[in-house]
Amino acid sequence: MICIPIIANTLDDVLRDMAEASKVADIIEVRLDYIKNPDLKHILEKRTKPVIITNRPCREGGKFEGSEEERIAALKLAIQLHADYVDIEHDSIQHIMETTVHHPPASKTKLIVSYHNFRETPDNLISIYQKLSQCGADIVKIVTYANTITDNIKIYRLLQQAQAPLISFCMGEYGIISRILYKRFGSYLTFAALRKGKESAPGQINIHELLHVYRAQKQEKDTAIYGLIGNPVSHSISPVIHNTLFREMNFNSIYVPFKVDNVADFIREFRELDVKGYSVTIPHKESVLNHLDAIDPMAKKIGAVNTIVNKDGRLVGYNTDCRAAIQALEDINQVSATGAKNDRLKGRHVTLLGAGGAARAIAFGLQERGAQVTIVNRNYERAQSLARDVGCLYREFDNLPEIKTDILINATPVGMFPSVNETPIDKNQLKPDMIVFDTIYNPLETKLLRDAKTQGCKILGGLPMFINQAAAQFELWTGVTPPPELIRKIAYKKLVGE
């Protein structure tokens, strides 16, 4: 079930938001601690969906500043008025129980006993659950703060072991996946904000995103999980792309963002969740190789992986960046109007900015096509190392103006959303006869590309490469080739149409 919290300050706003939320939510949570002079009887009379009444104190992340007696009195009144649910903190539930010996027999109210930890996800979740289970409440709620992506696995394990109804997930950016995957994890319900700015806790996504991007209502216990490994991941349109493809092509699958700091810990812990496939982006394309069970020969040669396939428990790494980038350059028909497609890059002087995973893939592809590649990177040692692996030239960044360049490729994250006003090089180093290719797709036109246009260069954005690699990833995961035009349509709508 999906619950939308109402955090309005006035009665009129509460009733308006309840009516709006009731159109899409299964349950509504009314936060009394946000409301000035709440009319609880009127609120409950106006409900059209089951309602949770919560009156959260400041110590538990709430807004109620009155006395504990006043706070508890409001919750007791909610029970007397037959609220569907009342949420009471674990350290206060005795005040409800001692006067009701559970709740009155005539009341239909279910009690939720809740524990919140806004600092961390502790290791003793099972003992916390056992303690709360003994309180006599109908439902236990355990919500913690995720300081790393692997904290979600602690919550997953707790939910797998729980015998009684349990609401559990992680707060914060690292905990978003536990909110999205609540059915797969086994949580009694999840929370979603009515709209942006209406979040009642950190990491709470809005109901539109939960329903339309992640198709939460279609999710089942056996829904296959895919996702993006990277840091940052909030800029990525991959969840929109792949979830739309799954919907359009009738796959019972979901794709989520995994913000990963330590890729070794992530791969080890998330094997338990049996994720069926991953995309891999900055900064883990190289480091992930050491933690996989097998690597495709081309990916091994490149030394970078951007796609992982779960083959019966064995994680196999692939690289679709190489083919995607070269295809984008050849297809644009700006490189050469004559000659066979595979010869369009032959002999061209290509200056490649960057020495990370994407740069490695592109460098090997260019070298295979006979281009004259020069690697330039702020970290000279990394440029030198990549050039040695590829068998091409390398130069220091300050020497950039002296390098003969037909095609300039940016394979760094400089200029990527949200830092859209940054560029890797000064516009005066761009010449009218150059082709400038920026592998960044968000934004569609980076500052580098805008500068290149003003200098008379031909330009190529990162979207064609993104489309090519996304299609190849989807095929590796599912065995089905998605229409590139469909990916282009989805991506363009997301990047421009919103």
C-alpha positions as a printed NumPy array, in Angstrom:
array([[  0.   ,   0.   ,   0.   ],
       [  1.016,   3.598,  -0.59 ],
       [  0.469,   6.214,   2.11 ],
       [  0.569,   9.969,   1.447],
       [  1.302,  12.14 ,   4.504],
       [ -0.594,  15.402,   4.896],
       [  1.626,  18.103,   6.393],
       [ -0.575,  21.173,   5.886],
       [ -0.887,  23.834,   8.591],
       [ -4.568,  24.806,   8.419],
       [ -7.755,  22.751,   8.449],
       [ -8.802,  23.95 ,   4.987],
       [ -5.433,  22.97 ,   3.524],
       [ -5.577,  19.595,   5.266],
       [ -8.986,  18.803,   3.795],
       [ -7.921,  19.977,   0.331],
       [ -4.743,  17.877,   0.373],
       [ -6.625,  14.862,   1.754],
       [ -9.094,  15.04 ,  -1.127],
       [ -6.264,  15.279,  -3.669],
       [ -4.233,  12.488,  -2.061],
       [ -7.251,  10.185,  -1.826],
       [ -7.385,   9.994,  -5.636],
       [ -4.08 ,   8.08 ,  -5.783],
       [ -3.175,   6.838,  -2.286],
       [ -4.324,   3.705,  -0.477],
       [ -3.948,   5.336,   2.941],
       [ -3.665,   8.947,   4.139],
       [ -1.521,   9.984,   7.1  ],
       [ -2.702,  13.141,   8.87 ],
       [  0.131,  14.759,  10.797],
       [ -1.599,  16.564,  13.662],
       [  1.739,  18.009,  14.769],
       [  1.765,  20.242,  11.66 ],
       [ -1.78 ,  21.592,  12.097],
       [ -2.749,  24.679,  14.08 ],
       [ -5.876,  23.941,  16.113],
       [ -6.814,  20.654,  14.397],
       [-10.493,  19.654,  14.289],
       [ -9.946,  15.907,  14.471],
       [-13.644,  15.018,  14.334],
       [-14.153,  17.035,  11.149],
       [-11.022,  15.603,   9.55 ],
       [-12.129,  12.02 ,  10.144],
       [-15.674,  12.725,   8.929],
       [-14.274,  13.988,   5.61 ],
       [-12.038,  10.978,   4.905],
       [-12.688,   8.85 ,   1.837],
       [ -9.662,   6.578,   2.378],
       [ -8.3  ,   4.949,   5.556],
       [ -6.455,   7.469,   7.721],
       [ -3.437,   7.19 ,  10.018],
       [ -3.433,   9.8  ,  12.777],
       [  0.076,  10.789,  13.855],
       [  1.115,  13.443,  16.375],
       [  4.89 ,  13.272,  16.221],
       [  6.981,  14.974,  18.955],
       [ 10.153,  16.914,  18.175],
       [ 12.326,  14.153,  19.632],
       [ 11.049,  11.831,  16.896],
       [ 11.429,  14.316,  14.06 ],
       [  7.964,  15.85 ,  14.435],
       [  6.624,  19.352,  15.049],
       [  4.501,  18.974,  18.22 ],
       [  5.777,  21.349,  20.904],
       [  3.06 ,  21.021,  23.574],
       [  3.092,  18.797,  26.636],
       [  3.235,  15.023,  26.386],
       [ -0.185,  14.832,  28.059],
       [ -1.721,  17.032,  25.344],
       [ -0.055,  15.025,  22.591],
       [ -1.26 ,  11.684,  23.936],
       [ -4.752,  13.069,  24.577],
       [ -5.106,  13.87 ,  20.866],
       [ -4.179,  10.285,  19.962],
       [ -6.631,   8.874,  22.493],
       [ -9.336,  11.055,  20.971],
       [ -8.471,   9.652,  17.54 ],
       [ -9.087,   6.161,  18.896],
       [-12.411,   7.224,  20.423],
       [-13.403,   8.705,  17.045],
       [-12.535,   5.41 ,  15.329],
       [ -9.571,   6.53 ,  13.278],
       [ -8.423,   3.659,  11.075],
       [ -4.867,   3.768,  12.44 ],
       [ -3.04 ,   5.637,  15.181],
       [  0.752,   5.862,  15.103],
       [  2.335,   6.01 ,  18.552],
       [  6.05 ,   6.12 ,  19.415],
       [  7.609,   3.104,  21.136],
       [  8.489,   5.132,  24.226],
       [  4.92 ,   6.449,  24.585],
       [  2.704,   3.471,  23.762],
       [  2.336,   2.554,  27.441],
       [  0.322,   5.767,  27.912],
       [ -2.225,   4.424,  25.416],
       [ -2.148,   0.86 ,  26.704],
       [ -2.495,   1.65 ,  30.387],
       [ -5.848,   3.32 ,  29.852],
       [ -7.204,   1.051,  27.14 ],
       [ -5.554,  -2.301,  27.903],
       [ -4.964,  -2.282,  24.13 ],
       [ -7.697,  -0.292,  22.428],
       [-11.393,  -0.294,  23.258],
       [-13.265,  -3.352,  21.974],
       [-15.737,  -1.112,  20.124],
       [-12.953,   0.714,  18.29 ],
       [-11.716,  -0.422,  14.889],
       [ -8.504,   1.536,  15.298],
       [ -5.262,  -0.336,  14.63 ],
       [ -2.213,   0.767,  16.571],
       [  1.134,   1.316,  14.878],
       [  4.089,   1.359,  17.268],
       [  6.975,   3.255,  15.695],
       [ 10.721,   3.614,  16.125],
       [ 12.732,   6.26 ,  14.249],
       [ 16.483,   6.695,  14.086],
       [ 17.518,   9.863,  12.241],
       [ 21.262,   9.192,  12.603],
       [ 21.916,   5.677,  11.348],
       [ 20.654,   2.189,  10.614],
       [ 21.797,   0.208,  13.662],
       [ 22.881,  -3.419,  13.575],
       [ 20.411,  -4.531,  16.26 ],
       [ 17.239,  -4.131,  14.181],
       [ 15.989,  -7.605,  15.067],
       [ 16.126,  -6.917,  18.813],
       [ 14.392,  -3.562,  18.253],
       [ 11.676,  -5.334,  16.276],
       [ 11.245,  -7.998,  18.96 ],
       [ 10.925,  -5.355,  21.662],
       [  8.33 ,  -3.392,  19.687],
       [  6.417,  -6.572,  18.834],
       [  5.8  ,  -7.167,  22.528],
       [  3.984,  -3.822,  22.955],
       [  0.619,  -5.221,  21.837],
       [  0.302,  -3.008,  18.762],
       [ -1.153,  -4.304,  15.503],
       [  1.684,  -3.08 ,  13.283],
       [  5.343,  -2.346,  13.958],
       [  7.12 ,   0.522,  12.212],
       [ 10.937,   0.787,  12.126],
       [ 12.413,   3.65 ,  10.111],
       [ 16.133,   4.443,  10.115],
       [ 18.551,   6.723,   8.307],
       [ 20.792,   5.271,   5.601],
       [ 24.377,   6.545,   5.594],
       [ 25.342,   4.118,   2.853],
       [ 23.482,   2.119,   0.213],
       [ 24.148,  -1.172,   2.034],
       [ 22.048,  -0.012,   5.011],
       [ 19.049,  -0.948,   2.848],
       [ 20.085,  -4.596,   3.039],
       [ 19.785,  -4.45 ,   6.831],
       [ 16.162,  -3.349,   6.368],
       [ 15.597,  -6.036,   3.722],
       [ 16.856,  -8.748,   6.094],
       [ 14.645,  -7.431,   8.893],
       [ 11.56 ,  -7.506,   6.675],
       [ 12.356, -11.03 ,   5.507],
       [ 12.453, -12.255,   9.093],
       [  9.43 , -10.363,  10.413],
       [  6.445, -12.508,  11.381],
       [  3.902,  -9.738,  11.965],
       [  2.981,  -6.727,   9.763],
       [  5.98 ,  -4.408,   9.58 ],
       [  6.514,  -0.993,   8.004],
       [ 10.231,  -0.491,   7.443],
       [ 12.49 ,   1.508,   5.139],
       [ 15.475,   3.851,   5.179],
       [ 15.361,   7.64 ,   5.096],
       [ 17.775,   9.855,   3.183],
       [ 19.064,   9.76 ,  -0.394],
       [ 20.757,   6.393,   0.142],
       [ 17.454,   4.947,   1.362],
       [ 15.253,   5.872,  -1.6  ],
       [ 15.421,   2.347,  -3.04 ],
       [ 13.857,   0.844,   0.099],
       [ 10.868,   3.165,  -0.386],
       [ 10.523,   2.267,  -4.071],
       [ 11.064,  -1.49 ,  -3.639],
       [  8.742,  -1.778,  -0.644],
       [  6.789,  -4.695,  -2.119],
       [  9.935,  -6.616,  -3.011],
       [ 11.337,  -5.891,   0.44 ],
       [  8.054,  -6.874,   2.115],
       [  7.044,  -3.647,   3.87 ],
       [  3.381,  -3.257,   4.88 ],
       [  3.321,   0.113,   3.121],
       [  5.507,   2.921,   1.825],
       [  5.201,   6.704,   1.996],
       [  5.179,   9.156,  -0.895],
       [  4.863,  12.949,  -0.854],
       [  1.775,  14.531,  -2.399],
       [  4.062,  16.75 ,  -4.45 ],
       [  7.556,  18.222,  -4.303],
       [  7.944,  20.31 ,  -1.148],
       [  5.386,  18.212,   0.755],
       [  7.843,  15.605,   2.059],
       [  7.431,  14.606,   5.693],
       [ 10.857,  12.916,   5.927],
       [ 14.221,  13.013,   4.085],
       [ 14.373,  10.861,   0.941],
       [ 10.601,  10.697,   0.45 ],
       [  9.84 ,  10.76 ,  -3.289],
       [  6.64 ,  12.215,  -4.708],
       [  3.626,  10.118,  -5.636],
       [  3.824,  10.979,  -9.349],
       [  7.361,   9.598,  -9.576],
       [  6.513,   6.504,  -7.543],
       [  3.48 ,   5.672,  -9.692],
       [  4.579,   6.781, -13.154],
       [  8.351,   6.262, -13.206],
       [  8.583,   3.228, -10.93 ],
       [  5.077,   1.8  , -11.468],
       [  4.792,   0.971,  -7.781],
       [  1.23 ,  -0.333,  -8.038],
       [  2.349,  -2.918, -10.632],
       [  5.244,  -4.124,  -8.514],
       [  5.032,  -7.688,  -7.178],
       [  7.106,  -9.914,  -4.924],
       [  8.679, -11.552,  -7.998],
       [  9.297,  -8.344,  -9.982],
       [ 12.828,  -8.459, -11.447],
       [ 15.126,  -5.677, -10.195],
       [ 17.614,  -3.785, -12.37 ],
       [ 19.459,  -0.603, -11.519],
       [ 22.147,   2.016, -11.978],
       [ 25.386,   1.898,  -9.969],
       [ 27.001,   5.317,  -9.727],
       [ 27.616,   8.462,  -7.718],
       [ 25.92 ,  10.79 ,  -8.422],
       [ 22.8  ,   9.149,  -9.86 ],
       [ 20.108,  11.786,  -9.351],
       [ 20.809,  13.358, -12.765],
       [ 20.341,  10.107, -14.672],
       [ 17.367,   9.547, -16.966],
       [ 18.087,   5.798, -17.077],
       [ 15.233,   4.956, -14.634],
       [ 12.733,   6.704, -16.93 ],
       [ 14.184,   5.02 , -20.031],
       [ 14.338,   1.452, -18.772],
       [ 11.122,   1.515, -16.743],
       [  9.255,   2.838, -19.77 ],
       [ 10.807,   0.128, -21.941],
       [  9.803,  -2.514, -19.396],
       [  6.238,  -1.19 , -19.464],
       [  6.   ,  -0.874, -23.237],
       [  7.51 ,  -4.315, -23.822],
       [  5.527,  -6.073, -21.048],
       [  8.354,  -7.049, -18.701],
       [  7.613,  -7.525, -14.995],
       [ 10.734,  -5.551, -14.074],
       [ 11.79 ,  -2.359, -12.325],
       [ 14.913,  -0.199, -12.651],
       [ 16.136,   1.912,  -9.707],
       [ 19.108,   4.205,  -8.933],
       [ 21.765,   2.897,  -6.546],
       [ 23.955,   5.684,  -5.14 ],
       [ 27.145,   3.747,  -4.394],
       [ 30.261,   4.912,  -2.559],
       [ 32.042,   1.597,  -2.041],
       [ 31.382,  -0.676,  -5.017],
       [ 32.987,  -3.72 ,  -3.366],
       [ 30.606,  -3.554,  -0.387],
       [ 27.657,  -2.918,  -2.678],
       [ 28.263,  -5.878,  -4.994],
       [ 28.836,  -8.213,  -2.041],
       [ 25.771,  -7.165,  -0.034],
       [ 23.302,  -6.779,  -2.904],
       [ 23.844, -10.298,  -4.222],
       [ 21.309, -11.157,  -1.525],
       [ 18.642,  -9.156,  -3.36 ],
       [ 19.277, -11.07 ,  -6.618],
       [ 19.375,  -7.975,  -8.829],
       [ 19.151,  -9.167, -12.455],
       [ 21.293,  -6.488, -14.069],
       [ 23.064,  -3.194, -13.599],
       [ 24.153,  -0.169, -15.564],
       [ 27.465,   1.203, -14.269],
       [ 28.469,   4.851, -14.49 ],
       [ 30.937,   7.316, -12.945],
       [ 33.027,   6.575, -10.906],
       [ 32.767,   2.752, -10.826],
       [ 33.278,   1.571, -14.429],
       [ 36.849,   0.471, -13.775],
       [ 36.801,  -0.446, -10.087],
       [ 33.813,  -2.796, -10.451],
       [ 35.839,  -5.249, -12.572],
       [ 37.549,  -6.72 ,  -9.521],
       [ 34.233,  -7.716,  -7.944],
       [ 32.542,  -9.589, -10.796],
       [ 32.513, -13.316, -11.501],
       [ 33.337, -12.997, -15.2  ],
       [ 34.134, -10.264, -17.734],
       [ 33.401, -10.204, -21.446],
       [ 36.663, -10.227, -23.501],
       [ 36.031,  -6.778, -25.025],
       [ 35.263,  -5.266, -21.604],
       [ 38.403,  -6.902, -20.224],
       [ 40.475,  -5.449, -23.058],
       [ 39.007,  -1.994, -22.468],
       [ 39.378,  -2.296, -18.699],
       [ 35.953,  -0.835, -17.984],
       [ 32.416,  -2.19 , -17.515],
       [ 29.169,  -0.278, -17.951],
       [ 26.767,  -3.252, -17.96 ],
       [ 26.395,  -6.211, -15.6  ],
       [ 24.202,  -9.244, -16.251],
       [ 23.182, -11.693, -13.526],
       [ 23.476, -15.138, -15.104],
       [ 22.115, -17.605, -12.543],
       [ 23.891, -15.852,  -9.702],
       [ 27.101, -15.107, -11.602],
       [ 27.693, -11.427, -12.31 ],
       [ 29.155, -10.919, -15.795],
       [ 30.516,  -7.542, -16.957],
       [ 30.18 ,  -6.042, -20.449],
       [ 30.965,  -2.743, -22.134],
       [ 28.407,  -1.171, -24.475],
       [ 30.006,   2.309, -24.37 ],
       [ 32.623,   1.489, -26.98 ],
       [ 30.26 ,   0.408, -29.736],
       [ 27.732,   3.106, -28.785],
       [ 30.205,   5.998, -29.059],
       [ 31.778,   4.844, -32.317],
       [ 28.342,   4.214, -33.831],
       [ 27.245,   7.736, -32.825],
       [ 30.305,   9.259, -34.491],
       [ 29.905,   7.207, -37.659],
       [ 26.138,   7.613, -37.919],
       [ 26.166,  11.378, -37.571],
       [ 27.722,  11.556, -41.039],
       [ 29.619,  14.663, -39.975],
       [ 32.855,  12.764, -39.802],
       [ 32.992,  11.895, -43.484],
       [ 30.556,  11.965, -46.305],
       [ 32.513,   9.432, -48.322],
       [ 33.994,   6.004, -47.843],
       [ 32.779,   2.9  , -46.073],
       [ 31.264,   3.375, -42.623],
       [ 34.152,   1.589, -40.876],
       [ 36.656,   3.904, -42.594],
       [ 35.057,   7.189, -41.577],
       [ 37.375,   7.613, -38.589],
       [ 40.518,   6.229, -40.199],
       [ 43.412,   8.66 , -40.045],
       [ 41.403,  11.317, -38.218],
       [ 43.232,  13.15 , -35.414],
       [ 41.115,  12.728, -32.304],
       [ 41.82 ,  14.509, -29.036],
       [ 40.105,  12.703, -26.175],
       [ 39.542,  14.568, -22.906],
       [ 39.382,  12.206, -19.942],
       [ 40.899,   8.958, -18.765],
       [ 38.029,   7.272, -16.916],
       [ 35.788,   4.39 , -17.89 ],
       [ 33.99 ,   6.118, -20.763],
       [ 37.27 ,   7.488, -22.143],
       [ 38.812,   4.014, -22.057],
       [ 35.938,   2.536, -24.059],
       [ 36.014,   5.316, -26.655],
       [ 39.816,   5.24 , -26.982],
       [ 39.883,   1.52 , -27.747],
       [ 37.058,   1.91 , -30.264],
       [ 38.792,   4.79 , -32.039],
       [ 42.096,   2.959, -32.149],
       [ 40.369,  -0.072, -33.662],
       [ 38.933,   2.189, -36.393],
       [ 42.371,   3.556, -37.265],
       [ 42.031,   7.024, -35.747],
       [ 45.064,   8.916, -34.454],
       [ 44.18 ,   9.302, -30.78 ],
       [ 45.732,  11.652, -28.229],
       [ 44.646,  11.377, -24.588],
       [ 44.54 ,  14.583, -22.538],
       [ 43.589,  14.611, -18.885],
       [ 44.033,  16.87 , -15.864],
       [ 45.675,  13.918, -14.13 ],
       [ 48.676,  13.395, -16.384],
       [ 49.555,   9.998, -14.91 ],
       [ 46.085,   8.623, -15.726],
       [ 46.361,   9.92 , -19.294],
       [ 49.76 ,   8.29 , -19.601],
       [ 48.47 ,   4.99 , -18.229],
       [ 45.451,   4.893, -20.568],
       [ 47.566,   5.821, -23.602],
       [ 49.957,   3.01 , -22.784],
       [ 47.095,   0.504, -22.556],
       [ 45.541,   1.677, -25.837],
       [ 48.776,   2.248, -27.715],
       [ 48.176,   5.915, -28.54 ],
       [ 49.604,   9.35 , -27.752],
       [ 49.13 ,  11.44 , -24.625],
       [ 49.847,  15.055, -23.805],
       [ 49.601,  17.383, -20.861],
       [ 46.474,  19.497, -20.596],
       [ 48.416,  22.739, -21.089],
       [ 49.6  ,  21.455, -24.486],
       [ 46.036,  21.187, -25.812],
       [ 46.282,  24.183, -28.214],
       [ 49.296,  22.597, -29.917],
       [ 47.606,  19.253, -30.673],
       [ 46.326,  18.71 , -34.205],
       [ 42.62 ,  17.98 , -33.745],
       [ 39.958,  16.971, -36.251],
       [ 37.604,  15.592, -33.61 ],
       [ 37.498,  16.726, -29.975],
       [ 35.707,  14.388, -27.549],
       [ 34.802,  15.258, -23.966],
       [ 34.606,  12.067, -21.897],
       [ 34.783,  13.862, -18.532],
       [ 31.796,  14.811, -16.327],
       [ 32.614,  18.52 , -16.628],
       [ 29.433,  20.302, -17.74 ],
       [ 27.067,  17.578, -16.561],
       [ 23.862,  18.523, -14.734],
       [ 23.69 ,  20.344, -12.356],
       [ 27.036,  22.067, -13.203],
       [ 25.718,  23.121, -16.611],
       [ 27.819,  26.298, -16.884],
       [ 31.149,  24.502, -16.683],
       [ 33.276,  23.464, -19.655],
       [ 36.474,  21.406, -19.836],
       [ 38.321,  23.837, -22.148],
       [ 38.348,  27.483, -23.158],
       [ 36.238,  28.237, -26.242],
       [ 39.21 ,  29.938, -27.955],
       [ 40.834,  26.519, -28.312],
       [ 37.971,  25.377, -30.56 ],
       [ 38.533,  25.798, -34.296],
       [ 35.888,  26.058, -37.056],
       [ 36.978,  22.854, -38.806],
       [ 36.638,  20.699, -35.672],
       [ 33.937,  18.209, -34.817],
       [ 33.167,  18.483, -31.084],
       [ 31.545,  15.458, -29.423],
       [ 30.423,  15.757, -25.791],
       [ 29.466,  12.4  , -24.257],
       [ 27.266,  14.161, -21.659],
       [ 23.549,  13.851, -22.467],
       [ 22.108,  15.862, -19.567],
       [ 21.877,  18.68 , -20.53 ],
       [ 21.275,  17.942, -24.198],
       [ 23.499,  20.868, -25.166],
       [ 26.401,  21.49 , -22.798],
       [ 28.381,  24.721, -22.506],
       [ 31.146,  23.027, -24.494],
       [ 28.723,  22.415, -27.36 ],
       [ 27.298,  25.936, -27.154],
       [ 30.817,  27.352, -27.296],
       [ 31.668,  25.048, -30.2  ],
       [ 28.663,  26.301, -32.179],
       [ 29.729,  29.914, -31.728],
       [ 33.191,  28.961, -33.01 ],
       [ 31.748,  27.362, -36.128],
       [ 32.391,  23.748, -35.134],
       [ 30.188,  20.798, -35.998],
       [ 28.736,  19.343, -32.78 ],
       [ 27.485,  16.01 , -31.491],
       [ 25.797,  15.652, -28.101],
       [ 25.785,  12.601, -25.868],
       [ 22.2  ,  11.515, -26.495],
       [ 22.92 ,   9.266, -29.531],
       [ 25.638,   7.462, -27.577],
       [ 23.31 ,   7.118, -24.591],
       [ 20.555,   5.68 , -26.799],
       [ 22.92 ,   3.183, -28.409],
       [ 24.376,   1.926, -25.128],
       [ 20.975,   1.783, -23.403],
       [ 19.553,  -0.344, -26.23 ],
       [ 22.549,  -2.68 , -26.036],
       [ 22.168,  -2.968, -22.253],
       [ 18.484,  -3.801, -22.498],
       [ 19.242,  -6.508, -25.057],
       [ 21.952,  -8.035, -22.84 ],
       [ 19.536,  -8.154, -19.895],
       [ 16.42 ,  -9.403, -21.661],
       [ 17.46 , -10.885, -24.995],
       [ 15.099,  -8.441, -26.712],
       [ 16.247,  -5.485, -28.832],
       [ 14.263,  -2.322, -28.032],
       [ 13.479,   0.186, -30.811],
       [ 16.118,   2.977, -30.672],
       [ 13.487,   5.466, -31.787],
       [ 11.41 ,   4.653, -28.705],
       [ 14.417,   5.307, -26.446],
       [ 15.077,   8.583, -28.261],
       [ 11.457,   9.655, -27.806],
       [ 11.457,   8.822, -24.083],
       [ 14.804,  10.517, -23.47 ],
       [ 13.938,  13.65 , -25.396],
       [ 10.63 ,  14.017, -23.564],
       [ 12.34 ,  13.661, -20.214],
       [ 15.153,  16.083, -21.006],
       [ 13.138,  18.713, -22.865],
       [  9.438,  18.097, -22.365],
       [  9.16 ,  18.573, -18.619]])
